Amino acid sequence: MRRGKAVLAGACVAFIATGVPTRAATMDFSTVPAGTLYGLGQNNPGDVVLVENGIELAVDRFFLIEGPAFYRATVGGLYADLFPTNALELETVNAVFDFGGLPFPTNLVTFEFKEFSGFSNFQVNGGSLHQLPTLTAIPSAVAPGVSAAVSGGVVTLTGPIDTIRVGGQEVALDNITAVPEPATLVLLAAAGYSMRRLRRCRRR
């Protein structure tokens, strides 16, 4: 029994030492004052403008049929009342979300969106750039090993995801959420079970 306790305690300590979080990471712009501007006159294309809960946001060029353009992104913006938290309004600019700084591999990403006019851009993991009439037209096989589904104003991406690029001539985004891959979730569940076992053993 003592040996079993020691092994269990060692496993839990090793897990805790990894620093893997027990929940998803979300960027909802709650740390940024409404009215904050990014883009033209504020930043250069490709600049990182925000890191929130381990998710990195950069602003970059938007690709029209006629060629690239770079205007602005506004936290809150005209459509703030349409979301439960601060949203990011994009006007002819791309937002690039990088999940590489998270302490877990990302296998599921979701985000909310509302569109108002014009074209959209979408890209996953630096692959093919999709120039779309609407984000609802994102192809299901959006990138190698990554599938997409769009329903009720929510985009869901499944597969190994490092970065996504999304933009529009007039679109708003909120609650960009990265979820640990299933193997990490299994590890989290196993660690929780092990900790409960360890506490029970210590009471004996």
CYANA upper distance limits for C-alpha pairs under 8 A (distance plus 0.5 A):
  1 MET  CA      5 LYS  CA      6.73
  2 ARG  CA      6 ALA  CA      6.73
  3 ARG  CA      7 VAL  CA      6.74
  4 GLY  CA      8 LEU  CA      6.59
  5 LYS  CA      9 ALA  CA      6.46
  5 LYS  CA    198 LEU  CA      7.36
  5 LYS  CA    201 CYS  CA      7.79
  6 ALA  CA     10 GLY  CA      6.53
  7 VAL  CA     11 ALA  CA      6.67
  8 LEU  CA     12 CYS  CA      6.81
  8 LEU  CA    194 SER  CA      7.10
  8 LEU  CA    198 LEU  CA      7.28
  9 ALA  CA     13 VAL  CA      6.62
  9 ALA  CA    195 MET  CA      8.46
  9 ALA  CA    198 LEU  CA      7.19
 10 GLY  CA     14 ALA  CA      6.56
 11 ALA  CA     15 PHE  CA      6.69
 12 CYS  CA     16 ILE  CA      6.61
 12 CYS  CA    191 ALA  CA      6.67
 12 CYS  CA    194 SER  CA      7.23
 12 CYS  CA    195 MET  CA      7.09
 13 VAL  CA     17 ALA  CA      6.58
 14 ALA  CA     18 THR  CA      7.19
 15 PHE  CA     19 GLY  CA      7.95
 15 PHE  CA     20 VAL  CA      8.26
 15 PHE  CA    191 ALA  CA      7.48
 16 ILE  CA     20 VAL  CA      7.82
 19 GLY  CA    103 PRO  CA      7.87
 20 VAL  CA    103 PRO  CA      6.38
 20 VAL  CA    104 PHE  CA      7.00
 21 PRO  CA    103 PRO  CA      7.88
 21 PRO  CA    104 PHE  CA      8.37
 22 THR  CA    188 LEU  CA      6.99
 23 ARG  CA    179 VAL  CA      7.89
 23 ARG  CA    180 PRO  CA      8.22
 24 ALA  CA    177 THR  CA      7.19
 24 ALA  CA    178 ALA  CA      6.16
 24 ALA  CA    179 VAL  CA      5.11
 24 ALA  CA    180 PRO  CA      6.97
 25 ALA  CA     53 ASN  CA      6.42
 25 ALA  CA     54 GLY  CA      7.64
 25 ALA  CA     55 ILE  CA      7.95
 25 ALA  CA    177 THR  CA      6.12
 25 ALA  CA    178 ALA  CA      5.82
 25 ALA  CA    179 VAL  CA      7.20
 26 THR  CA     52 GLU  CA      8.19
 26 THR  CA     53 ASN  CA      6.90
 26 THR  CA     55 ILE  CA      7.97
 26 THR  CA    175 ASN  CA      6.47
 26 THR  CA    176 ILE  CA      5.96
 26 THR  CA    177 THR  CA      4.73
 26 THR  CA    178 ALA  CA      6.90
 27 MET  CA     52 GLU  CA      6.20
 27 MET  CA     53 ASN  CA      7.04
 27 MET  CA     55 ILE  CA      7.08
 27 MET  CA    174 ASP  CA      8.01
 27 MET  CA    175 ASN  CA      6.07
 27 MET  CA    176 ILE  CA      5.64
 27 MET  CA    177 THR  CA      6.97
 28 ASP  CA     85 THR  CA      7.05
 28 ASP  CA     86 ASN  CA      6.85
 28 ASP  CA     87 ALA  CA      7.30
 28 ASP  CA    174 ASP  CA      6.09
 28 ASP  CA    175 ASN  CA      5.07
 28 ASP  CA    176 ILE  CA      7.06
 29 PHE  CA     52 GLU  CA      8.04
 29 PHE  CA     75 VAL  CA      7.63
 29 PHE  CA     85 THR  CA      8.04
 29 PHE  CA     86 ASN  CA      6.01
 29 PHE  CA     87 ALA  CA      7.08
 29 PHE  CA     88 LEU  CA      7.93
 29 PHE  CA    174 ASP  CA      8.22
 30 SER  CA     85 THR  CA      7.21
 30 SER  CA     86 ASN  CA      6.39
 31 THR  CA     52 GLU  CA      8.08
 32 VAL  CA     36 THR  CA      7.56
 32 VAL  CA     75 VAL  CA      7.74
 33 PRO  CA     75 VAL  CA      7.76
 34 ALA  CA     74 THR  CA      8.41
 34 ALA  CA     75 VAL  CA      5.74
 34 ALA  CA     76 GLY  CA      5.43
 34 ALA  CA     77 GLY  CA      7.89
 34 ALA  CA     86 ASN  CA      7.40
 35 GLY  CA     74 THR  CA      6.52
 35 GLY  CA     75 VAL  CA      5.87
 35 GLY  CA     76 GLY  CA      6.38
 35 GLY  CA     77 GLY  CA      6.81
 36 THR  CA     74 THR  CA      6.23
 36 THR  CA     75 VAL  CA      5.78
 36 THR  CA     76 GLY  CA      8.36
 37 LEU  CA     42 GLN  CA      7.60
 37 LEU  CA     72 ARG  CA      7.41
 37 LEU  CA     73 ALA  CA      6.32
 37 LEU  CA     74 THR  CA      5.19
 37 LEU  CA     75 VAL  CA      7.11
 38 TYR  CA     42 GLN  CA      6.07
 38 TYR  CA     43 ASN  CA      6.71
 38 TYR  CA     49 VAL  CA      7.70
 38 TYR  CA     59 VAL  CA      7.71
 38 TYR  CA     72 ARG  CA      6.13
 38 TYR  CA     73 ALA  CA      5.54
 38 TYR  CA     74 THR  CA      6.86
 39 GLY  CA     43 ASN  CA      5.40
 39 GLY  CA     44 ASN  CA      7.17
 39 GLY  CA     45 PRO  CA      7.81
 39 GLY  CA     59 VAL  CA      6.89
 39 GLY  CA     60 ASP  CA      8.30
 39 GLY  CA     70 PHE  CA      7.44
 39 GLY  CA     71 TYR  CA      6.29
 39 GLY  CA     72 ARG  CA      4.81
 39 GLY  CA     73 ALA  CA      6.56
 39 GLY  CA     93 VAL  CA      8.05
 40 LEU  CA     44 ASN  CA      7.62
 40 LEU  CA     70 PHE  CA      6.92
 40 LEU  CA     71 TYR  CA      5.58
 40 LEU  CA     72 ARG  CA      6.10
 43 ASN  CA     47 ASP  CA      6.76
 43 ASN  CA     59 VAL  CA      8.40
 44 ASN  CA     59 VAL  CA      8.40
 44 ASN  CA     60 ASP  CA      8.15
 45 PRO  CA     59 VAL  CA      6.46
 45 PRO  CA     60 ASP  CA      4.76
 45 PRO  CA     61 ARG  CA      6.36
 45 PRO  CA     70 PHE  CA      7.77
 46 GLY  CA     58 ALA  CA      6.31
 46 GLY  CA     59 VAL  CA      6.04
 46 GLY  CA     60 ASP  CA      5.26
 46 GLY  CA     61 ARG  CA      8.24
 47 ASP  CA     58 ALA  CA      5.78
 47 ASP  CA     59 VAL  CA      6.45
 47 ASP  CA     60 ASP  CA      7.76
 48 VAL  CA     56 GLU  CA      7.49
 48 VAL  CA     57 LEU  CA      6.16
 48 VAL  CA     58 ALA  CA      4.47
 48 VAL  CA     59 VAL  CA      7.21
 49 VAL  CA     56 GLU  CA      8.44
 49 VAL  CA     57 LEU  CA      6.42
 49 VAL  CA     58 ALA  CA      5.95
 49 VAL  CA     59 VAL  CA      7.61
 50 LEU  CA     56 GLU  CA      6.46
 50 LEU  CA     57 LEU  CA      5.64
 50 LEU  CA     58 ALA  CA      7.56
 51 VAL  CA     55 ILE  CA      6.01
 51 VAL  CA     56 GLU  CA      4.92
 51 VAL  CA     57 LEU  CA      6.66
 52 GLU  CA     56 GLU  CA      7.12
 54 GLY  CA     99 PHE  CA      7.75
 54 GLY  CA    101 GLY  CA      6.13
 54 GLY  CA    102 LEU  CA      5.69
 55 ILE  CA     97 PHE  CA      7.24
 55 ILE  CA     98 ASP  CA      6.46
 55 ILE  CA     99 PHE  CA      5.79
 55 ILE  CA    100 GLY  CA      8.28
 55 ILE  CA    101 GLY  CA      7.08
 55 ILE  CA    102 LEU  CA      7.25
 56 GLU  CA     96 VAL  CA      8.47
 56 GLU  CA     97 PHE  CA      6.10
 56 GLU  CA     98 ASP  CA      5.50
 56 GLU  CA     99 PHE  CA      7.15
 56 GLU  CA    101 GLY  CA      7.97
 57 LEU  CA     95 ALA  CA      7.15
 57 LEU  CA     96 VAL  CA      6.11
 57 LEU  CA     97 PHE  CA      5.29
 57 LEU  CA     98 ASP  CA      7.00
 58 ALA  CA     95 ALA  CA      6.38
 58 ALA  CA     96 VAL  CA      5.55
 58 ALA  CA     97 PHE  CA      7.15
 59 VAL  CA     73 ALA  CA      8.37
 59 VAL  CA     93 VAL  CA      7.40
 59 VAL  CA     94 ASN  CA      6.22
 59 VAL  CA     95 ALA  CA      5.34
 59 VAL  CA     96 VAL  CA      6.61
 60 ASP  CA     70 PHE  CA      7.37
 60 ASP  CA     93 VAL  CA      6.71
 60 ASP  CA     94 ASN  CA      5.60
 60 ASP  CA     95 ALA  CA      6.89
 60 ASP  CA     96 VAL  CA      7.60
 61 ARG  CA     68 PRO  CA      6.48
 61 ARG  CA     69 ALA  CA      6.01
 61 ARG  CA     70 PHE  CA      5.31
 61 ARG  CA     93 VAL  CA      6.10
 61 ARG  CA     94 ASN  CA      6.32
 62 PHE  CA     68 PRO  CA      6.00
 62 PHE  CA     69 ALA  CA      5.68
 62 PHE  CA     70 PHE  CA      6.39
 62 PHE  CA     92 THR  CA      6.24
 62 PHE  CA     93 VAL  CA      5.10
 62 PHE  CA     94 ASN  CA      5.62
 62 PHE  CA    121 ASN  CA      7.61
 62 PHE  CA    167 GLY  CA      7.22
 62 PHE  CA    168 GLY  CA      7.89
 63 PHE  CA     67 GLY  CA      6.17
 63 PHE  CA     68 PRO  CA      4.84
 63 PHE  CA     69 ALA  CA      6.76
 63 PHE  CA    121 ASN  CA      7.46
 63 PHE  CA    131 GLN  CA      7.94
 64 LEU  CA     68 PRO  CA      6.30
 64 LEU  CA     69 ALA  CA      7.60
 64 LEU  CA    119 PHE  CA      8.00
 64 LEU  CA    131 GLN  CA      8.10
 65 ILE  CA    131 GLN  CA      8.46
 69 ALA  CA     92 THR  CA      7.13
 69 ALA  CA     93 VAL  CA      7.55
 70 PHE  CA     92 THR  CA      6.64
 70 PHE  CA     93 VAL  CA      5.73
 71 TYR  CA     91 GLU  CA      6.68
 71 TYR  CA     92 THR  CA      5.89
 71 TYR  CA     93 VAL  CA      5.98
 72 ARG  CA     90 LEU  CA      6.86
 72 ARG  CA     91 GLU  CA      5.99
 72 ARG  CA     92 THR  CA      7.27
 72 ARG  CA     93 VAL  CA      6.39
 73 ALA  CA     88 LEU  CA      7.08
 73 ALA  CA     89 GLU  CA      5.99
 73 ALA  CA     90 LEU  CA      5.05
 73 ALA  CA     91 GLU  CA      6.57
 73 ALA  CA     93 VAL  CA      7.34
 74 THR  CA     88 LEU  CA      6.19
 74 THR  CA     89 GLU  CA      5.58
 74 THR  CA     90 LEU  CA      7.17
 75 VAL  CA     86 ASN  CA      6.93
 75 VAL  CA     87 ALA  CA      6.36
 75 VAL  CA     88 LEU  CA      5.12
 75 VAL  CA     89 GLU  CA      6.75
 76 GLY  CA     80 ALA  CA      5.16
 76 GLY  CA     86 ASN  CA      5.60
 76 GLY  CA     87 ALA  CA      5.57
 76 GLY  CA     88 LEU  CA      6.40
 76 GLY  CA     89 GLU  CA      7.17
 77 GLY  CA     87 ALA  CA      8.06
 77 GLY  CA     88 LEU  CA      7.64
 77 GLY  CA     89 GLU  CA      6.19
 78 LEU  CA     89 GLU  CA      8.06
 79 TYR  CA     83 PHE  CA      8.11
 79 TYR  CA     87 ALA  CA      8.15
 79 TYR  CA     89 GLU  CA      7.77
 79 TYR  CA    172 ALA  CA      7.71
 80 ALA  CA     85 THR  CA      8.06
 80 ALA  CA     86 ASN  CA      6.63
 80 ALA  CA     87 ALA  CA      6.36
 83 PHE  CA     87 ALA  CA      7.01
 83 PHE  CA    174 ASP  CA      7.79
 85 THR  CA    174 ASP  CA      8.00
 86 ASN  CA    174 ASP  CA      7.67
 87 ALA  CA    172 ALA  CA      6.86
 87 ALA  CA    173 LEU  CA      6.07
 87 ALA  CA    174 ASP  CA      5.25
 87 ALA  CA    175 ASN  CA      8.38
 88 LEU  CA    172 ALA  CA      5.87
 88 LEU  CA    173 LEU  CA      5.67
 88 LEU  CA    174 ASP  CA      6.84
 89 GLU  CA    170 GLU  CA      7.78
 89 GLU  CA    171 VAL  CA      6.40
 89 GLU  CA    172 ALA  CA      4.69
 89 GLU  CA    173 LEU  CA      7.03
 90 LEU  CA     94 ASN  CA      7.69
 90 LEU  CA     95 ALA  CA      8.24
 90 LEU  CA    167 GLY  CA      6.83
 90 LEU  CA    168 GLY  CA      6.64
 90 LEU  CA    169 GLN  CA      7.26
 90 LEU  CA    170 GLU  CA      6.29
 90 LEU  CA    171 VAL  CA      5.82
 90 LEU  CA    172 ALA  CA      6.34
 90 LEU  CA    173 LEU  CA      8.43
 91 GLU  CA    167 GLY  CA      8.37
 91 GLU  CA    168 GLY  CA      6.72
 91 GLU  CA    169 GLN  CA      5.20
 91 GLU  CA    170 GLU  CA      5.41
 91 GLU  CA    171 VAL  CA      7.38
 92 THR  CA    167 GLY  CA      7.51
 92 THR  CA    168 GLY  CA      5.95
 92 THR  CA    169 GLN  CA      4.58
 92 THR  CA    170 GLU  CA      7.31
 93 VAL  CA    167 GLY  CA      6.19
 93 VAL  CA    168 GLY  CA      6.91
 93 VAL  CA    169 GLN  CA      7.58
 94 ASN  CA    121 ASN  CA      7.82
 94 ASN  CA    165 ARG  CA      6.86
 94 ASN  CA    166 VAL  CA      5.97
 94 ASN  CA    167 GLY  CA      4.57
 94 ASN  CA    168 GLY  CA      7.38
 95 ALA  CA    165 ARG  CA      6.19
 95 ALA  CA    166 VAL  CA      5.93
 95 ALA  CA    167 GLY  CA      6.33
 96 VAL  CA    163 THR  CA      7.41
 96 VAL  CA    164 ILE  CA      6.24
 96 VAL  CA    165 ARG  CA      4.85
 96 VAL  CA    166 VAL  CA      7.02
 97 PHE  CA    163 THR  CA      6.00
 97 PHE  CA    164 ILE  CA      5.84
 97 PHE  CA    165 ARG  CA      6.90
 98 ASP  CA    162 ASP  CA      6.54
 98 ASP  CA    163 THR  CA      4.99
 98 ASP  CA    164 ILE  CA      7.31
 99 PHE  CA    106 THR  CA      7.65
 99 PHE  CA    161 ILE  CA      8.01
 99 PHE  CA    162 ASP  CA      5.79
 99 PHE  CA    163 THR  CA      6.53
 99 PHE  CA    178 ALA  CA      7.99
100 GLY  CA    162 ASP  CA      6.24
100 GLY  CA    163 THR  CA      8.13
104 PHE  CA    180 PRO  CA      6.36
104 PHE  CA    181 GLU  CA      8.11
104 PHE  CA    184 THR  CA      7.77
105 PRO  CA    160 PRO  CA      7.92
105 PRO  CA    180 PRO  CA      6.35
105 PRO  CA    181 GLU  CA      6.38
105 PRO  CA    184 THR  CA      8.33
106 THR  CA    159 GLY  CA      8.32
106 THR  CA    160 PRO  CA      6.46
106 THR  CA    161 ILE  CA      6.13
106 THR  CA    162 ASP  CA      7.59
106 THR  CA    178 ALA  CA      6.55
106 THR  CA    179 VAL  CA      6.28
106 THR  CA    180 PRO  CA      5.55
106 THR  CA    181 GLU  CA      5.98
107 ASN  CA    158 THR  CA      6.31
107 ASN  CA    159 GLY  CA      5.23
107 ASN  CA    160 PRO  CA      5.18
107 ASN  CA    161 ILE  CA      6.43
107 ASN  CA    178 ALA  CA      8.14
107 ASN  CA    179 VAL  CA      6.91
107 ASN  CA    180 PRO  CA      6.57
107 ASN  CA    181 GLU  CA      5.01
107 ASN  CA    182 PRO  CA      8.06
108 LEU  CA    156 THR  CA      7.73
108 LEU  CA    157 LEU  CA      6.12
108 LEU  CA    158 THR  CA      5.20
108 LEU  CA    159 GLY  CA      6.74
108 LEU  CA    160 PRO  CA      8.00
108 LEU  CA    161 ILE  CA      7.78
108 LEU  CA    178 ALA  CA      6.40
108 LEU  CA    179 VAL  CA      5.66
108 LEU  CA    180 PRO  CA      7.56
108 LEU  CA    181 GLU  CA      7.43
109 VAL  CA    156 THR  CA      6.36
109 VAL  CA    157 LEU  CA      5.61
109 VAL  CA    158 THR  CA      7.23
109 VAL  CA    161 ILE  CA      8.11
109 VAL  CA    176 ILE  CA      7.66
109 VAL  CA    177 THR  CA      5.99
109 VAL  CA    178 ALA  CA      5.10
109 VAL  CA    179 VAL  CA      6.77
110 THR  CA    154 VAL  CA      7.26
110 THR  CA    155 VAL  CA      5.96
110 THR  CA    156 THR  CA      4.98
110 THR  CA    157 LEU  CA      6.75
110 THR  CA    175 ASN  CA      8.20
110 THR  CA    176 ILE  CA      6.36
110 THR  CA    177 THR  CA      5.78
110 THR  CA    178 ALA  CA      7.33
111 PHE  CA    154 VAL  CA      6.12
111 PHE  CA    155 VAL  CA      5.98
111 PHE  CA    156 THR  CA      7.44
111 PHE  CA    173 LEU  CA      7.46
111 PHE  CA    174 ASP  CA      6.67
111 PHE  CA    175 ASN  CA      5.91
111 PHE  CA    176 ILE  CA      4.89
111 PHE  CA    177 THR  CA      6.74
112 GLU  CA    153 GLY  CA      6.20
112 GLU  CA    154 VAL  CA      4.99
112 GLU  CA    155 VAL  CA      6.99
112 GLU  CA    173 LEU  CA      6.13
112 GLU  CA    174 ASP  CA      5.70
112 GLU  CA    175 ASN  CA      6.61
112 GLU  CA    176 ILE  CA      7.61
113 PHE  CA    153 GLY  CA      5.92
113 PHE  CA    154 VAL  CA      6.73
113 PHE  CA    155 VAL  CA      8.24
113 PHE  CA    171 VAL  CA      7.56
113 PHE  CA    172 ALA  CA      6.03
113 PHE  CA    173 LEU  CA      5.02
113 PHE  CA    174 ASP  CA      6.95
114 LYS  CA    153 GLY  CA      6.89
114 LYS  CA    171 VAL  CA      6.25
114 LYS  CA    172 ALA  CA      5.81
114 LYS  CA    173 LEU  CA      7.27
115 GLU  CA    134 THR  CA      8.01
115 GLU  CA    135 LEU  CA      8.42
115 GLU  CA    168 GLY  CA      8.47
115 GLU  CA    170 GLU  CA      6.72
115 GLU  CA    171 VAL  CA      4.89
115 GLU  CA    172 ALA  CA      7.00
116 PHE  CA    170 GLU  CA      6.03
116 PHE  CA    171 VAL  CA      6.54
117 SER  CA    169 GLN  CA      7.10
117 SER  CA    170 GLU  CA      5.96
117 SER  CA    171 VAL  CA      8.00
118 GLY  CA    133 PRO  CA      7.50
118 GLY  CA    134 THR  CA      8.38
118 GLY  CA    168 GLY  CA      7.38
118 GLY  CA    169 GLN  CA      5.67
118 GLY  CA    170 GLU  CA      6.92
119 PHE  CA    131 GLN  CA      7.58
119 PHE  CA    132 LEU  CA      6.27
119 PHE  CA    133 PRO  CA      5.27
119 PHE  CA    134 THR  CA      6.66
119 PHE  CA    168 GLY  CA      6.19
119 PHE  CA    169 GLN  CA      6.41
120 SER  CA    131 GLN  CA      6.42
120 SER  CA    132 LEU  CA      5.54
120 SER  CA    133 PRO  CA      6.62
120 SER  CA    134 THR  CA      6.28
120 SER  CA    135 LEU  CA      6.84
120 SER  CA    166 VAL  CA      7.87
120 SER  CA    167 GLY  CA      6.04
120 SER  CA    168 GLY  CA      4.58
120 SER  CA    169 GLN  CA      7.13
121 ASN  CA    129 LEU  CA      7.32
121 ASN  CA    130 HIS  CA      6.10
121 ASN  CA    131 GLN  CA      5.30
121 ASN  CA    132 LEU  CA      6.53
121 ASN  CA    135 LEU  CA      8.38
121 ASN  CA    165 ARG  CA      7.84
121 ASN  CA    166 VAL  CA      5.96
121 ASN  CA    167 GLY  CA      5.61
121 ASN  CA    168 GLY  CA      6.61
122 PHE  CA    129 LEU  CA      6.41
122 PHE  CA    130 HIS  CA      5.61
122 PHE  CA    131 GLN  CA      7.25
122 PHE  CA    132 LEU  CA      8.12
122 PHE  CA    135 LEU  CA      8.21
122 PHE  CA    138 ILE  CA      7.92
122 PHE  CA    164 ILE  CA      7.88
122 PHE  CA    165 ARG  CA      5.97
122 PHE  CA    166 VAL  CA      5.11
122 PHE  CA    167 GLY  CA      7.25
123 GLN  CA    127 GLY  CA      6.72
123 GLN  CA    128 SER  CA      6.67
123 GLN  CA    129 LEU  CA      5.36
123 GLN  CA    130 HIS  CA      6.66
123 GLN  CA    142 VAL  CA      8.18
123 GLN  CA    143 ALA  CA      8.38
123 GLN  CA    164 ILE  CA      6.14
123 GLN  CA    165 ARG  CA      5.42
123 GLN  CA    166 VAL  CA      7.12
124 VAL  CA    128 SER  CA      8.09
124 VAL  CA    129 LEU  CA      8.48
124 VAL  CA    142 VAL  CA      7.63
124 VAL  CA    143 ALA  CA      6.61
124 VAL  CA    161 ILE  CA      7.69
124 VAL  CA    162 ASP  CA      8.25
124 VAL  CA    163 THR  CA      6.34
124 VAL  CA    164 ILE  CA      5.00
124 VAL  CA    165 ARG  CA      6.88
125 ASN  CA    143 ALA  CA      8.01
125 ASN  CA    161 ILE  CA      6.88
125 ASN  CA    162 ASP  CA      6.10
125 ASN  CA    163 THR  CA      5.34
125 ASN  CA    164 ILE  CA      6.61
126 GLY  CA    163 THR  CA      7.59
126 GLY  CA    164 ILE  CA      8.11
127 GLY  CA    143 ALA  CA      6.88
128 SER  CA    143 ALA  CA      7.73
130 HIS  CA    138 ILE  CA      8.13
132 LEU  CA    137 ALA  CA      6.92
132 LEU  CA    138 ILE  CA      7.76
133 PRO  CA    137 ALA  CA      7.59
134 THR  CA    138 ILE  CA      8.27
135 LEU  CA    150 VAL  CA      8.47
136 THR  CA    150 VAL  CA      6.39
136 THR  CA    151 SER  CA      8.36
138 ILE  CA    142 VAL  CA      7.38
138 ILE  CA    148 ALA  CA      7.57
138 ILE  CA    149 ALA  CA      8.30
138 ILE  CA    150 VAL  CA      8.06
139 PRO  CA    148 ALA  CA      7.19
140 SER  CA    147 SER  CA      5.73
140 SER  CA    148 ALA  CA      5.06
140 SER  CA    149 ALA  CA      6.58
141 ALA  CA    145 GLY  CA      8.37
141 ALA  CA    146 VAL  CA      6.89
141 ALA  CA    147 SER  CA      5.31
141 ALA  CA    148 ALA  CA      6.93
142 VAL  CA    146 VAL  CA      6.64
142 VAL  CA    147 SER  CA      6.16
142 VAL  CA    148 ALA  CA      6.58
143 ALA  CA    147 SER  CA      7.44
145 GLY  CA    159 GLY  CA      6.30
145 GLY  CA    160 PRO  CA      7.49
146 VAL  CA    157 LEU  CA      7.14
146 VAL  CA    158 THR  CA      5.98
146 VAL  CA    159 GLY  CA      4.93
146 VAL  CA    160 PRO  CA      7.10
146 VAL  CA    161 ILE  CA      7.94
147 SER  CA    157 LEU  CA      6.18
147 SER  CA    158 THR  CA      5.78
147 SER  CA    159 GLY  CA      7.11
148 ALA  CA    155 VAL  CA      7.48
148 ALA  CA    156 THR  CA      6.16
148 ALA  CA    157 LEU  CA      5.09
148 ALA  CA    158 THR  CA      6.99
149 ALA  CA    155 VAL  CA      6.34
149 ALA  CA    156 THR  CA      5.71
149 ALA  CA    157 LEU  CA      7.12
150 VAL  CA    154 VAL  CA      6.22
150 VAL  CA    155 VAL  CA      5.07
150 VAL  CA    156 THR  CA      6.85
151 SER  CA    155 VAL  CA      7.19
167 GLY  CA    171 VAL  CA      7.49
180 PRO  CA    184 THR  CA      6.38
180 PRO  CA    185 LEU  CA      6.83
181 GLU  CA    185 LEU  CA      6.96
182 PRO  CA    186 VAL  CA      6.66
183 ALA  CA    187 LEU  CA      6.78
184 THR  CA    188 LEU  CA      6.67
185 LEU  CA    189 ALA  CA      6.70
186 VAL  CA    190 ALA  CA      6.58
187 LEU  CA    191 ALA  CA      6.55
188 LEU  CA    192 GLY  CA      6.72
189 ALA  CA    193 TYR  CA      6.77
190 ALA  CA    194 SER  CA      6.57
191 ALA  CA    195 MET  CA      6.59
192 GLY  CA    196 ARG  CA      6.86
193 TYR  CA    197 ARG  CA      6.76
194 SER  CA    198 LEU  CA      6.57
195 MET  CA    199 ARG  CA      6.70
196 ARG  CA    200 ARG  CA      6.79
197 ARG  CA    201 CYS  CA      6.67
198 LEU  CA    202 ARG  CA      6.70
199 ARG  CA    203 ARG  CA      6.96
200 ARG  CA    204 ARG  CA      7.32
